[in-house]
Amino acid sequence: MPDQILRDGNRILIHGRLTERAALRAIATLNDAITRGYTELTLEFSACSRAWPEGMVPIICQVQALREEGNEFLLELPRDETLRRLFLNTNWAHLVAPQQFEAYDFRTRQHLPATRYDATSQKAIVDRIVEIVVGSMEIERPVLAGLEWSVNEITDNVLVHAESPAGGLVQVMTQRDARRVSFVVGDAGIGVLASMREGYPALRDDVEAIGEAVKAGVTRDPKIGQGNGLAGTLRIVSMSQGSFSVLSGRGLLDVYPDRATGSHGDHISTLPAQEYYTGTVVSAEFDSSAPLRLEDALGFQSPDWEPFDYIDARHTALDGRALIVTLRDETAGFGSRIAGAQLRMKCLNLLRDDPPMPLVLDWEGVPLISSSFADEAVGKLFVELGPIVFGERVHCVNVEPLVRLLIDKAIIQRVAQHAAE
């Protein structure tokens, strides 16, 4: 079925693929229905064949803003079973129609579903994003720091500049095998042009405003921001061989890597009038294996500057001589292989730190774990590192006797299985 956006009374019908551009046409159709007096609307995705976060995030932002004005929304899920599960697992269904669909429990997943945030929850959301990424995939420490910095800056931009009554929306996706991580941040606020005109009243249109916004040091008000969020994120993404886009009003900036030359291309365009978006959507993708110096990306010249990131704040001992994982603070629990795999991946990422430091696993307050968790988290970690490196760098402390027995048994069985292969 060709990609189409149709309206039948108060029903908005999305056929085919929901790309970012198709989402803008869907929003225009939705707004047209509102102006015609409809206050109860249904978004019908039954004939939708594919959907991407870049398409769903702006739709959700617009729906939430319209709900704040007293409108009501229902959602019809896709007929395609895989896509139906995606709508549920990403929280898209819940955020469009919370009265129909419950929020998804994402504690043991490799992605952050679309999540609303405001000034009180923003830091916790950013911390959760870093936790998800460090437990899901191999990632170089500087890229992780760059991702944390970028998500923090872009989500904060919404709170400081967007004037969005519904706050912001963020979604994060990891691709473990491809070693790539991406995020989308959206709002239904005043847009880049209206925000930038407070400091630069001569700006003529959305394209010019976006072009200025991605320049370092350009901000609507230096008293409340330094203008480095979009510019710094763009440089970090470019240096990590990723992609970047900004959508606001009728302006769309796309920056993408040229695999043949190793450089980046960019394209900024004015969209048709029917594809206008009142707020702002920022998308970025990182290559987690790419070499990156965060100080170069952010323009810091001091050779002694080092970023203070989430790992420093959450997992580094006060004396700076060890990395610590406090098991009782891990949100995934201790009963499944999925949770064990997340802990093992986190440990491997922490052990990649340079210079190398010991990793302390503090089991205080953990009375019981499953055998499958012990095998996946510690047994496989022992085999992967080898007995000498494991003994030198991984230290388990405050372990209950039963937990110690389960860990020892998991290591013995995993080593025996590995030796027999």
Residue, then its C-alpha position, 0 to 999 in steps of 0.5 A: m500500500p502506498d504511503q498515505i495520510l487520509r482523514d475520515g471525519n474524526r479519524i486520521l488514517i496512516h497508511g504505509r510507512l510513517t517517516e518523519r515527513a509523513a508524520l508532518r503531514a499527519i500532524a497537519t491533517l490532525n490540526d485541520a480536524i481540530t479546526r473543523g471542530y472535532t475534539e475527539l479524534t482517533l489515530e488509525f495505524s491499522a494499515c501502517s507498515r513501518a514506523w520510526p521514532e523520528g516520525m512518532v515522537p513529533i506526533i506524540c508531542q503534538v497529541q500531548a499539546l492538544r490534549e492539554e487544550g482539552n482534546e481527546f485521542l484514541l489509537e488503533l494499533p497496526r495490524d502487523e503483529t511486529l509493528r503492533r508490539l513495537f507500538l506497545n514496547t516503545n510506549w507510543a501507544h500509551l503516550v497517544a492514548p493512556q486511557q487505552f494502553e498502560a505504560y511499558d515496564f522497560r527495566t530489563r530492555q536495551h532501549l529507553p521507550a519514548t518517555r516524557y520528562d520535565a525539570t524534576s525528572q530530566k537528570a534521572i532520565v539522562d542517568r537512566i539512558v546512560e545505564i541502559v547503554v552501558g549495560s546493552m552494548e560495547i561502547e568506548r568511554p569517550v563516546l559514552a561521555g559524548l552521548e551523555w553530554s549530548v542527551n543532557e544538553i538537548t533535553d535541557n534545551v527543551l526545558v530552557h528554550a522551548e516553552s513547551p507546556a507538555g515538557g519534552l519527550v525522549q527515546v533512545m535506541t541501541q543496536r548492539d551488533a552494529r555498535r550504534v546508539s541513537f536518540v530522538v528528543g522532541d517538544a511541541g514548543i515555540g520552535v527554533l525561529a521564535s526562540m532565536r528571534e529573542g536574541y536575533p530579531a533579524l532572522r528571516d525564516d526557520v532555515e536561517a534560524i536552525g543554521e544559526a542555532v548549530k553555531a557554537g556560542v549562539t543562543r537567544d539569551p547568554k544569561i540562560g545558556q551558552g549556545n553549545g548544546l546543538a553545536g557541541t552535539l553536532r561536532i560529537v556526532s560528526m567526530s563519532q561518524g554518526s548522523f544528526s538532524v534538526l526539524s523545526g517549523r519548515g526547516l530541516l537540517d540533515v547531517y550524515p556521514d560519507r562512508a567512502t570519504g570518512s567526511h560528513g555531508d549536510h543538507i538544509s531545506t525548507l519544507p512544504a507548507q503542509e509539513y510545518y511543525t510548531g516545535t522542535v525535533v532533534s535526532a542523533e546517532f553515534d558509532s559507539s566504536a569510533p575514536l573520539r576526544l570529547e575535549d576536541a569536539l567541545g573545543f577545550q584547548s587545555p591538555d589536562w581537561e578530562p570530562f566528569d561523566y556518569i561513570d565518574a559520578r556513579h561508579t568511581a570510588l571517592d579516592g579515584r582508585a577503583l570502580i564500584v558497582t553497588l548491586r542493590d542499586e541495579t534496577a533490573g533485578f537478579g532473577s533472569r539471564i537478561a538482567g545478568a547479561q546487562l550487568r556483565m556488559k556494564c562490567l566489561n564497559l567499566l573494565r575498559d577504563d583507561p588507566p585500568m582500575p579494579l572493579v568492585l562488585d558490592w553485593e551488600g543487601v542482595p540475599l539471593i540471586s538465580s543460578s541463571f543470573a549468576d552464570e550470565a553475569v559472573g560465570k561468563l565474565f570469568v571465562e571472557l576475562g580469563p582467571i588471571v585478569f578476573g582475579e586481578r581486576v574483579h573483586c566481590v565484596n559483602v557477599e552473602p554465603l548463599v550468593r557466594l555459593l551460587i557464584d562459585k558454582a556458576i564459575i565452575q560450571r561455566v569453566a567446565q563447559h568452556a573447557a569441553e568445547 
